[in-house]
Amino acid sequence: MAGANDRITDVQVIASYNWKDQDNACILVPGERSIASLCAMPYGPMHLVANANWQANSFRAVYAEVLDGRVVITRTSKQTHGLIQANEYEGYRKGFEEHHLTTQVDVRGSSSHHRIVSYKLGGIPILLRYAADACLSPRRISIITGTETSFDKLKVIKRGNVVPHCHTAEISTRSYKTGMDDYDEQKTPSLWLAQTPTFILAISVSTRYSETVTGRRSTFSIQNTKIRDSAADVRKWEQDHSGDIAKLVDVLKDLLTLLEAKAALANGEAGSVFEIRRGEGRANMWLRRPELELQGWGKT
């Protein structure tokens, strides 16, 4: 049954970073001291750590690992590369970003901007990582440049700006034929999950054809770009789907209990990493075994 607590509460920004586009793993961490101390995040009160794609992929294909009583969920995907055929066009988003988004000098060379927020869902403390599409002005709160810190396989550079969560936005680009009739069904759930306050919808007014995919571009006008305050939409969606959210909370609680029990039985075997998959019926869980890496997964 849906309850008053079956909603997202106590939203806080924990950290943000840019993933730098280079061969060696490197992130640019903006901000003040509390954000820069990435390895001292308040994991203590957290029960569930996940990225924003886990909900869409829950029980379809995810990894779950139990670390010191916390459950870390990450998505899995068999497809790591995509091939765009000559007759396919995937350039709506790229055309919009080239003309309407400005990358600041201090973070150029970055491929994406990620944020980490914490909140409670139905009383469950959750730490969520997601990729933010854009931010709205005024964006500069403070500028950090300077020292580098190297870990085993990751370099951390203090560089960038602290952006308040209220200035973040999600972007969706569409052709003029498709529009955005599926906003409530397709976009509001992701806005709710990351608690993103602004939604930007850009409708392409024309597309330039080229024999090569890289030569194709879409044109977006200011008149066809709408900035929507999504906070009210998110609240309404949460109310309308309170029953579904209550079921999700129940599933998460059962999952946390089951994973902790499985991890205790595994006694640390293979790092207590589990794979959860769902086909047409119920979800199944396997313990990941290194010796079966090339053969599949060993079922517990």
C-alpha positions in Angstrom: 0.0 0.0 0.0 1.2 3.5 -0.8 2.2 5.5 2.2 3.2 9.0 3.0 6.9 8.0 3.1 6.9 6.3 -0.3 8.4 9.3 -2.0 11.8 10.9 -2.4 12.8 13.2 0.5 15.9 14.8 2.0 17.6 15.5 -1.4 21.2 16.6 -1.1 24.1 17.1 -3.6 27.1 15.1 -2.4 29.6 15.7 -5.3 30.0 16.4 -9.0 32.7 15.7 -11.5 33.5 15.7 -15.2 34.8 12.7 -17.0 37.8 13.8 -19.1 38.0 12.4 -22.6 41.4 10.8 -22.7 43.0 7.4 -22.6 43.9 7.3 -18.9 41.0 7.6 -16.4 40.7 11.2 -15.2 38.0 13.2 -13.6 37.8 17.0 -13.0 36.3 17.6 -9.5 34.9 21.1 -9.0 34.4 22.8 -5.8 35.0 23.3 -2.2 36.6 21.1 0.3 33.7 18.8 1.1 33.2 17.9 -2.5 36.9 17.5 -3.3 37.3 14.8 -0.6 35.7 12.2 -2.9 37.0 9.2 -0.9 35.5 10.4 2.3 31.8 10.5 1.2 29.2 9.8 3.9 28.6 6.1 2.9 27.8 5.2 6.5 24.1 6.0 6.6 23.5 4.7 3.0 21.8 1.4 2.3 21.7 1.6 -1.5 24.3 3.0 -3.9 23.3 3.1 -7.6 23.5 5.0 -10.9 20.4 6.5 -12.6 20.0 3.7 -15.1 19.5 1.0 -12.5 15.7 1.7 -12.2 15.1 1.3 -15.9 17.2 -1.9 -15.9 16.1 -3.3 -12.5 15.8 -7.1 -12.7 16.5 -7.0 -16.4 20.3 -7.0 -16.1 22.1 -5.5 -13.1 25.1 -6.3 -10.9 24.7 -6.0 -7.1 27.6 -6.0 -4.7 27.4 -5.9 -0.9 30.1 -3.7 0.6 30.2 -3.3 4.4 26.4 -3.7 4.7 25.7 -1.3 1.7 24.3 -2.6 -1.6 25.9 -1.2 -4.7 23.9 -1.6 -7.9 25.3 -1.1 -11.4 23.7 -1.8 -14.8 25.0 -4.4 -17.3 24.8 -4.3 -21.0 25.9 -6.8 -23.7 26.2 -4.0 -26.2 29.2 -1.7 -25.5 29.5 -0.2 -29.1 26.9 1.1 -31.5 27.2 1.3 -35.3 25.3 4.1 -37.1 24.6 3.0 -40.7 24.9 5.5 -43.6 21.1 5.8 -44.0 20.6 6.4 -40.2 20.5 9.8 -38.6 21.4 10.3 -35.0 22.4 14.0 -35.0 19.5 15.9 -33.4 21.2 16.1 -30.0 24.6 16.9 -31.5 23.3 19.7 -33.6 21.6 21.3 -30.6 24.6 21.0 -28.3 26.9 22.6 -30.9 24.8 25.7 -31.2 23.1 26.2 -27.8 25.5 24.8 -25.2 28.7 26.5 -24.2 31.5 24.5 -22.7 33.6 26.5 -20.2 37.3 26.8 -20.9 38.3 25.2 -17.6 36.5 21.9 -18.3 37.1 21.6 -22.1 38.0 18.1 -23.2 35.3 16.5 -20.9 32.9 14.0 -22.4 30.3 14.2 -19.7 29.3 15.8 -16.4 28.2 13.5 -13.5 26.5 14.4 -10.2 26.0 12.4 -7.0 23.0 13.1 -4.9 21.6 11.4 -1.8 18.0 11.1 -0.7 15.6 8.8 1.0 13.0 6.8 -0.9 10.4 5.2 1.3 12.9 5.6 4.2 15.7 3.9 2.3 18.9 6.0 2.2 20.1 6.1 -1.4 23.2 7.5 -3.0 22.6 8.0 -6.8 25.0 8.9 -9.6 23.7 10.3 -12.8 24.8 12.3 -15.9 23.6 15.9 -16.1 22.9 17.3 -19.5 23.2 21.0 -18.9 22.9 23.8 -16.3 21.2 27.2 -16.5 22.7 30.6 -15.7 23.8 31.8 -13.3 26.1 28.8 -13.2 29.3 30.0 -11.5 29.3 29.7 -7.8 33.1 29.2 -7.3 36.0 28.3 -9.6 38.6 25.7 -8.6 41.9 25.1 -10.4 45.0 23.6 -9.0 46.3 20.4 -7.5 46.1 16.9 -8.9 45.6 13.7 -6.9 46.4 10.2 -8.4 45.0 7.0 -7.2 45.8 3.5 -8.5 44.0 3.9 -11.8 42.4 7.3 -11.6 43.7 10.9 -11.7 41.6 13.6 -9.9 42.1 17.2 -10.9 40.6 20.1 -8.9 39.0 22.1 -11.7 35.6 23.5 -12.5 32.6 25.1 -10.8 30.2 24.2 -8.1 26.7 24.2 -9.7 23.7 24.2 -7.4 21.2 21.3 -8.0 18.5 23.8 -8.8 20.3 25.0 -11.9 20.7 21.5 -13.5 18.6 20.5 -16.5 17.8 17.5 -18.7 17.7 17.9 -22.5 15.6 16.1 -25.0 15.8 16.8 -28.8 13.2 15.6 -31.2 12.3 16.0 -34.9 9.4 18.3 -35.7 7.5 15.1 -36.7 7.7 13.3 -33.4 7.3 16.2 -30.9 7.0 15.3 -27.2 3.7 13.7 -26.7 5.3 11.0 -24.5 6.7 13.5 -22.0 4.9 12.1 -18.9 5.6 8.5 -19.8 9.2 8.8 -21.0 10.8 11.8 -19.4 9.2 12.5 -16.0 10.3 9.2 -14.4 14.0 10.1 -15.0 13.4 13.7 -13.9 11.9 12.2 -10.7 14.7 9.8 -10.1 17.4 12.4 -10.3 15.2 15.2 -8.9 16.1 17.4 -11.9 14.2 20.7 -11.7 14.3 21.8 -15.3 13.5 20.1 -18.6 14.6 21.5 -22.0 12.8 20.3 -25.1 14.3 21.3 -28.5 12.4 20.6 -31.7 14.4 20.4 -34.9 13.1 22.8 -37.6 15.2 21.3 -40.4 17.9 18.7 -41.1 20.8 19.1 -43.5 21.4 15.9 -45.4 24.9 14.7 -46.2 26.3 11.5 -47.7 28.3 11.1 -44.4 26.8 10.8 -41.0 29.2 13.4 -39.6 28.1 15.9 -42.2 24.5 15.8 -41.1 23.2 18.5 -38.8 19.8 19.6 -37.4 18.8 23.2 -37.0 17.1 24.4 -33.8 15.5 27.8 -33.3 14.9 29.6 -30.0 11.2 29.6 -30.7 11.2 25.8 -30.9 13.2 25.4 -27.7 11.1 25.2 -24.6 12.5 25.4 -21.0 10.1 23.8 -18.6 10.0 23.9 -14.8 9.6 20.2 -14.1 9.4 20.4 -10.3 5.6 20.5 -10.4 5.5 17.7 -13.1 7.7 15.6 -10.9 5.5 16.1 -7.8 2.3 15.3 -9.7 3.9 12.2 -11.3 4.9 11.1 -7.8 1.4 11.5 -6.5 -0.2 9.8 -9.5 2.2 6.8 -9.3 2.3 6.5 -5.5 1.1 2.9 -5.8 3.8 1.9 -8.2 6.4 3.7 -6.1 5.2 1.8 -3.0 5.7 -1.4 -4.9 9.2 -0.3 -5.9 10.0 0.5 -2.3 8.8 -3.0 -1.2 10.9 -4.6 -3.9 14.0 -2.6 -2.8 13.5 -3.6 0.8 13.2 -7.3 -0.1 16.2 -7.0 -2.4 18.3 -5.4 0.3 17.3 -8.1 2.8 18.0 -10.9 0.3 21.3 -9.6 -0.9 22.6 -9.2 2.7 21.5 -12.8 3.4 23.1 -14.1 0.2 26.3 -12.2 0.9 26.5 -13.6 4.4 26.1 -17.2 3.0 28.7 -16.4 0.3 31.1 -15.3 3.1 32.9 -12.8 0.8 33.3 -15.2 -2.1 34.1 -13.4 -5.4 33.6 -10.1 -3.5 29.9 -11.0 -3.0 29.0 -9.7 -6.5 25.6 -10.9 -7.8 24.0 -10.7 -11.2 20.2 -10.2 -11.3 18.3 -10.9 -14.5 14.6 -10.9 -15.3 13.1 -12.6 -18.4 9.5 -13.1 -19.0 8.9 -14.3 -15.4 10.4 -13.8 -12.0 13.9 -12.3 -11.4 16.8 -14.7 -10.8 20.0 -14.1 -8.9 23.4 -15.6 -9.4 26.7 -15.3 -7.5 29.5 -14.2 -9.8 32.3 -16.7 -9.9 35.7 -15.7 -11.5 36.5 -19.2 -12.6 33.3 -19.2 -14.7 33.9 -15.8 -16.3 34.2 -17.2 -19.8 31.5 -19.8 -19.4 28.7 -17.7 -17.8 27.5 -17.5 -14.2 27.4 -20.1 -11.5 24.0 -20.2 -9.8 23.9 -20.4 -6.0 
